Amino acid sequence: MPPDVTEEILLRLPISSLLRLRRVCKRWCDMISNPHFIKEHAYRSPKHLLLYLPKLDRSSVLHPKAFKPCNATIIDEKWSPLTWAASHMDPDDHLFASCDGLLCFYKALTYTLKITNPATGQCLQFLKPDGISLNDFHYLYSFGFHPTTGEYKLVHFLREPQRYKSGQPFHFDTIQVYTLGDDRWRNIKAPRPCCMVNLGVVNVDGAMYWLTEDEGTSCGMAVMSFDLREETFASIQLPPMDVKETAFCANPKIAYYITEIDEKVEHRWFLKYSIQSPLVPRYVPQPCFIHREKILLQDREGSVCYHGLRGEGVQIEQGEEVKLLHLGPYRFYETQSYFYKETLVPLSRYAAAAIARTPRLFAPPVASN
């Protein structure tokens, strides 16, 4: 067959098949390993939702026997749950980012961050930046990719420990950036001394976005963006919204949350959905909870379901919810959800700068009962 026909066929195959077919001949191996092929295959791969529950309980730091089992579930494009066999996940792994088919884990018991490609089984560990405090948490890190430069970058928000107060915005004057393949973290001066990255950080089209305080606006909040190519900051004002104090939210500022929906930024505000929840409490796993015109919901008992979003105004009806799975006796606020798509991106090119390499991390997903 002509090479272009062969390539077109291979692009339609799952990664598990491509990993085997690389061994057929050198021509196929070169084709599948080509950066253009990898980029095109990732573009065509369907985007899934990944539900993740961390293993590590706070008490587990001093009592290792208290480690809880890890749950990782893929929700495919048909909204069917597939269970990942994540038995080889380290007990102290805490997922903090999913970007371009790579997963990033904050390791609570060691001085490292772990980046994995579950589709290929490759895994690397990198040192955390110098100067981090005892109040270091997974949400102080993010991971992004710039499609033009092809660079992956880890970002650490260096919080000032003396001004730290739980649940409140924290102050910082520097972010620390690490480009995969480099030998060190770099400090970059930040324009605002206050932010709320615990309310979400999203990475879209080569930029990171998070919320920050801005007393000059009606809502007291703004969006800060960080361009991963130019490493520059910009501020985006939020649209006026009427967020009132309620019994469930004593501080209207923390009623905001930033999330990714359509994998793009239009640089304008418009109302996409207005969603009314039923009287029975429902919660959304963070940071990604809307996908393919459906919203992901969870209750206090650990049941996960979805509800269709038809039109701007949506009234969530319990009778119309579709149950996906039951997560068990986990605290509902521990559940994390990220967008994920399989990719052939090789981590081996960054192995020289890593401190550790480990074998295959995940088994392929299997259908849940």
C-alpha positions as CSV (number, residue, x, y, z in Angstrom):
1,M,0.0,0.0,0.0
2,P,1.1,3.6,-0.5
3,P,2.6,5.2,2.6
4,D,-0.2,7.8,2.9
5,V,-2.9,5.0,2.9
6,T,-1.0,3.0,5.5
7,E,-0.7,6.1,7.7
8,E,-4.4,6.9,7.3
9,I,-5.2,3.3,8.5
10,L,-2.8,3.5,11.4
11,L,-4.2,6.8,12.6
12,R,-7.6,5.1,13.1
13,L,-6.2,2.5,15.5
14,P,-6.0,2.6,19.3
15,I,-2.7,3.1,21.0
16,S,-2.7,-0.4,22.3
17,S,-2.6,-1.7,18.7
18,L,-0.1,0.9,17.6
19,L,2.4,-0.2,20.3
20,R,2.3,-3.7,18.9
21,L,2.4,-2.7,15.3
22,R,5.6,-0.7,15.8
23,R,7.3,-4.1,16.0
24,V,6.1,-5.2,12.5
25,C,8.8,-3.4,10.5
26,K,11.1,-0.4,10.6
27,R,8.9,1.6,8.2
28,W,5.9,1.3,10.5
29,C,7.9,2.0,13.6
30,D,9.3,5.2,12.0
31,M,5.8,6.2,10.9
32,I,4.2,5.7,14.3
33,S,7.0,7.4,16.1
34,N,7.0,10.4,13.9
35,P,6.0,13.7,15.8
36,H,3.5,14.6,13.0
37,F,1.8,11.2,13.4
38,I,1.7,11.5,17.2
39,K,0.2,15.0,16.9
40,E,-2.4,13.9,14.4
41,H,-3.3,10.8,16.3
42,A,-3.8,12.8,19.5
43,Y,-6.0,15.3,17.6
44,R,-8.3,12.5,16.5
45,S,-8.4,10.7,19.8
46,P,-11.7,11.1,21.7
47,K,-11.6,13.1,24.9
48,H,-12.8,11.3,28.0
49,L,-13.5,12.3,31.6
50,L,-11.1,10.8,34.2
51,L,-12.5,10.4,37.7
52,Y,-9.8,10.0,40.3
53,L,-9.8,9.4,44.1
54,P,-6.5,9.9,45.9
55,K,-5.2,7.1,48.1
56,L,-3.6,9.2,50.7
57,D,-5.5,10.2,53.8
58,R,-4.1,13.0,55.9
59,S,-3.5,10.5,58.8
60,S,-1.6,8.2,56.5
61,V,1.5,10.3,56.6
62,L,2.2,9.1,60.1
63,H,0.2,5.8,59.8
64,P,1.0,4.1,56.5
65,K,-1.4,1.3,57.2
66,A,-4.2,3.8,56.8
67,F,-3.7,4.0,53.0
68,K,-7.0,3.7,51.2
69,P,-7.4,1.9,47.9
70,C,-7.1,4.0,44.8
71,N,-10.0,4.4,42.3
72,A,-9.5,5.6,38.8
73,T,-12.4,5.5,36.3
74,I,-12.6,6.6,32.7
75,I,-15.9,7.9,31.3
76,D,-15.8,7.4,27.6
77,E,-17.4,9.4,24.8
78,K,-20.6,7.4,25.2
79,W,-20.7,8.2,28.9
80,S,-19.9,4.6,29.9
81,P,-17.6,4.0,32.9
82,L,-14.4,2.1,32.4
83,T,-12.4,1.1,35.4
84,W,-8.6,1.5,35.3
85,A,-6.6,-1.2,37.1
86,A,-4.4,1.3,39.1
87,S,-3.0,-1.2,41.6
88,H,0.6,0.0,40.9
89,M,-0.2,3.6,41.8
90,D,2.0,4.8,44.6
91,P,0.1,5.4,47.9
92,D,1.1,9.0,48.1
93,D,0.2,10.0,44.5
94,H,-2.2,12.9,44.2
95,L,-3.4,13.9,40.7
96,F,-3.1,17.6,40.0
97,A,-3.2,18.0,36.2
98,S,-4.1,16.2,33.0
99,C,-2.7,17.7,29.8
100,D,-2.2,16.4,26.3
101,G,-2.5,12.7,27.4
102,L,0.0,13.1,30.3
103,L,-1.0,12.9,34.0
104,C,0.8,14.8,36.8
105,F,1.0,13.6,40.4
106,Y,2.0,15.4,43.5
107,K,3.8,13.0,45.8
108,A,3.0,13.9,49.4
109,L,5.7,11.8,51.1
110,T,8.6,12.6,48.8
111,Y,10.3,15.7,47.3
112,T,9.1,14.8,43.8
113,L,6.5,15.3,41.1
114,K,5.5,12.4,38.8
115,I,4.5,12.6,35.2
116,T,3.0,9.6,33.5
117,N,1.7,8.6,30.1
118,P,-0.8,5.8,31.0
119,A,-1.3,4.8,27.3
120,T,2.4,3.9,26.8
121,G,3.3,3.1,30.4
122,Q,6.1,5.6,30.6
123,C,6.7,7.4,33.9
124,L,9.2,10.0,35.1
125,Q,9.8,11.8,38.4
126,F,11.2,15.3,38.8
127,L,12.4,17.2,41.9
128,K,10.1,19.8,43.3
129,P,11.4,23.4,43.3
130,D,13.7,24.7,46.1
131,G,12.2,26.9,48.8
132,I,8.8,25.2,49.2
133,S,7.2,25.5,52.6
134,L,5.6,22.9,54.9
135,N,2.2,24.2,53.7
136,D,2.8,22.8,50.2
137,F,-0.2,21.2,48.5
138,H,-1.1,19.6,45.2
139,Y,-3.3,22.5,44.1
140,L,-0.2,24.8,44.2
141,Y,1.0,23.1,41.0
142,S,-0.2,23.0,37.5
143,F,1.0,21.6,34.2
144,G,0.5,22.9,30.7
145,F,1.5,22.5,27.0
146,H,2.0,25.1,24.3
147,P,0.9,23.7,20.9
148,T,3.3,26.0,18.9
149,T,6.5,25.5,20.8
150,G,5.7,21.9,21.8
151,E,7.0,22.6,25.3
152,Y,5.5,21.1,28.5
153,K,5.8,23.3,31.6
154,L,5.2,22.7,35.3
155,V,4.2,25.7,37.3
156,H,4.4,26.1,41.1
157,F,2.7,29.0,43.0
158,L,5.2,29.9,45.7
159,R,2.9,30.8,48.6
160,E,4.1,33.1,51.4
161,P,3.7,31.0,54.5
162,Q,3.5,33.9,57.0
163,R,0.3,35.1,55.3
164,Y,-1.3,31.7,54.8
165,K,-4.9,31.1,56.1
166,S,-6.8,28.0,55.3
167,G,-9.6,28.5,52.7
168,Q,-8.6,32.1,52.0
169,P,-6.7,33.6,49.0
170,F,-3.0,33.4,49.5
171,H,-0.3,35.9,48.7
172,F,2.8,35.4,46.5
173,D,5.1,37.5,44.4
174,T,6.7,34.7,42.3
175,I,5.7,31.6,40.3
176,Q,8.3,28.9,39.6
177,V,8.4,27.4,36.2
178,Y,10.0,24.2,35.0
179,T,10.2,23.3,31.3
180,L,10.4,19.5,30.8
181,G,14.0,18.7,29.7
182,D,15.6,21.6,31.6
183,D,17.9,21.1,34.6
184,R,16.3,23.7,36.9
185,W,13.2,25.6,38.0
186,R,13.1,29.4,37.1
187,N,11.5,32.2,39.2
188,I,9.2,34.6,37.4
189,K,7.9,37.8,39.0
190,A,4.1,37.8,39.3
191,P,2.1,41.1,38.9
192,R,-0.5,40.4,41.6
193,P,0.2,39.4,45.1
194,C,-3.0,37.4,45.7
195,C,-4.7,34.5,44.0
196,M,-7.1,31.5,44.6
197,V,-5.6,28.6,42.6
198,N,-7.4,26.3,45.0
199,L,-10.5,27.3,43.1
200,G,-9.2,25.8,39.9
201,V,-6.4,26.2,37.3
202,V,-7.2,25.4,33.6
203,N,-4.8,25.0,30.7
204,V,-6.3,25.9,27.3
205,D,-4.5,26.7,24.0
206,G,-1.1,27.4,25.5
207,A,-2.2,29.5,28.5
208,M,-3.0,28.9,32.2
209,Y,-6.0,30.6,33.9
210,W,-6.8,31.0,37.5
211,L,-8.9,33.3,39.8
212,T,-7.5,36.2,41.8
213,E,-8.8,38.9,44.0
214,D,-9.5,42.3,42.4
215,E,-11.1,44.9,44.6
216,G,-11.6,47.2,41.6
217,T,-14.4,45.0,40.2
218,S,-18.0,44.6,41.3
219,C,-17.5,41.0,42.2
220,G,-14.1,41.5,43.8
221,M,-12.6,38.8,41.5
222,A,-10.7,38.6,38.2
223,V,-9.1,35.9,36.0
224,M,-5.4,35.9,35.6
225,S,-3.8,34.3,32.6
226,F,-0.2,33.1,32.0
227,D,1.1,32.6,28.5
228,L,3.3,29.5,28.4
229,R,5.2,30.7,25.4
230,E,6.0,34.3,26.3
231,E,5.7,33.7,30.1
232,T,3.7,36.9,30.5
233,F,0.6,37.6,32.6
234,A,-2.7,39.3,31.7
235,S,-5.8,40.1,33.7
236,I,-9.3,39.4,32.5
237,Q,-12.3,41.0,34.2
238,L,-15.3,38.8,35.2
239,P,-18.8,39.6,33.9
240,P,-21.1,41.1,36.5
241,M,-22.9,38.3,38.5
242,D,-25.2,38.4,41.4
243,V,-23.7,35.9,43.9
244,K,-25.3,36.2,47.3
245,E,-24.4,34.9,50.7
246,T,-26.4,31.7,51.5
247,A,-26.5,29.1,54.2
248,F,-24.2,26.9,52.0
249,C,-21.8,29.7,51.1
250,A,-20.9,32.3,53.7
251,N,-18.3,33.9,51.4
252,P,-19.7,34.7,47.9
253,K,-16.1,35.0,46.5
254,I,-15.5,31.3,46.9
255,A,-18.7,30.6,45.0
256,Y,-16.7,31.1,41.8
257,Y,-14.8,28.3,40.2
258,I,-12.9,28.1,37.0
259,T,-13.2,25.1,34.7
260,E,-12.6,24.0,31.1
261,I,-15.6,23.1,28.9
262,D,-14.9,23.3,25.1
263,E,-11.1,23.2,25.0
264,K,-10.9,26.7,23.6
265,V,-10.9,30.4,24.7
266,E,-13.0,32.9,22.8
267,H,-11.9,36.0,24.9
268,R,-15.5,37.1,25.4
269,W,-18.1,36.3,28.0
270,F,-21.5,34.8,27.2
271,L,-24.0,32.8,29.1
272,K,-23.7,29.2,28.0
273,Y,-25.7,27.5,30.8
274,S,-27.8,28.6,33.7
275,I,-28.2,25.4,35.8
276,Q,-30.6,25.1,38.7
277,S,-29.9,22.3,41.2
278,P,-32.7,20.3,43.0
279,L,-33.3,20.7,46.8
280,V,-31.4,17.4,47.4
281,P,-27.7,18.5,47.4
282,R,-25.6,17.6,44.3
283,Y,-21.9,18.4,43.9
284,V,-19.7,18.6,40.9
285,P,-16.2,16.9,41.0
286,Q,-13.5,19.4,40.2
287,P,-12.0,20.9,38.1
288,C,-13.8,19.5,35.0
289,F,-17.5,18.6,35.2
290,I,-19.2,19.5,31.9
291,H,-18.5,17.4,28.9
292,R,-20.4,16.7,25.6
293,E,-23.5,18.7,26.7
294,K,-23.8,16.8,30.0
295,I,-22.9,17.7,33.6
296,L,-21.3,15.3,36.1
297,L,-22.9,15.2,39.5
298,Q,-22.2,13.4,42.8
299,D,-24.1,13.1,46.1
300,R,-23.0,12.6,49.6
301,E,-23.4,8.9,49.5
302,G,-20.9,8.5,46.7
303,S,-23.2,8.0,43.8
304,V,-22.1,9.6,40.5
305,C,-24.6,10.4,37.7
306,Y,-24.9,12.8,34.8
307,H,-27.7,15.1,33.6
308,G,-28.2,16.4,30.0
309,L,-27.8,20.1,29.4
310,R,-30.4,21.2,26.8
311,G,-30.5,24.9,26.1
312,E,-29.3,27.8,28.3
313,G,-31.7,27.3,31.2
314,V,-31.4,23.9,32.8
315,Q,-33.4,22.6,35.7
316,I,-31.8,19.4,37.1
317,E,-34.5,16.9,37.7
318,Q,-33.7,13.8,39.9
319,G,-35.8,11.6,37.7
320,E,-33.8,12.5,34.6
321,E,-30.4,11.8,36.2
322,V,-28.5,8.8,34.7
323,K,-26.5,6.9,37.3
324,L,-22.9,6.0,36.3
325,L,-21.3,4.3,39.3
326,H,-21.0,4.3,43.1
327,L,-17.7,5.4,44.5
328,G,-18.2,4.1,48.0
329,P,-17.5,5.7,51.4
330,Y,-15.2,8.5,50.1
331,R,-15.7,12.1,51.1
332,F,-17.5,13.7,48.1
333,Y,-15.0,16.7,48.0
334,E,-12.1,14.3,47.4
335,T,-13.3,13.3,43.9
336,Q,-11.3,14.9,41.1
337,S,-12.3,14.9,37.4
338,Y,-10.1,15.8,34.5
339,F,-10.3,15.6,30.7
340,Y,-8.1,12.9,29.3
341,K,-7.2,11.5,25.9
342,E,-4.7,8.8,25.0
343,T,-1.5,9.9,23.3
344,L,1.7,8.5,22.0
345,V,3.7,11.4,23.4
346,P,7.1,9.9,24.5
347,L,8.4,10.8,27.9
348,S,11.7,9.1,27.1
349,R,13.0,12.4,25.5
350,Y,12.9,14.0,28.9
351,A,14.5,11.1,30.8
352,A,17.9,12.8,31.1
353,A,16.5,15.5,33.3
354,A,14.4,13.1,35.5
355,I,15.5,11.5,38.7
356,A,13.6,8.3,38.4
357,R,12.0,6.1,35.8
358,T,9.4,3.4,36.5
359,P,7.8,0.7,34.4
360,R,4.2,0.5,33.2
361,L,1.8,2.2,35.6
362,F,-1.7,1.4,34.5
363,A,-3.4,-1.6,32.9
364,P,-5.8,-0.9,30.1
365,P,-9.3,0.2,31.2
366,V,-12.0,-2.4,31.4
367,A,-15.8,-2.0,31.4
368,S,-17.4,-1.6,34.8
369,N,-20.4,-3.7,35.9
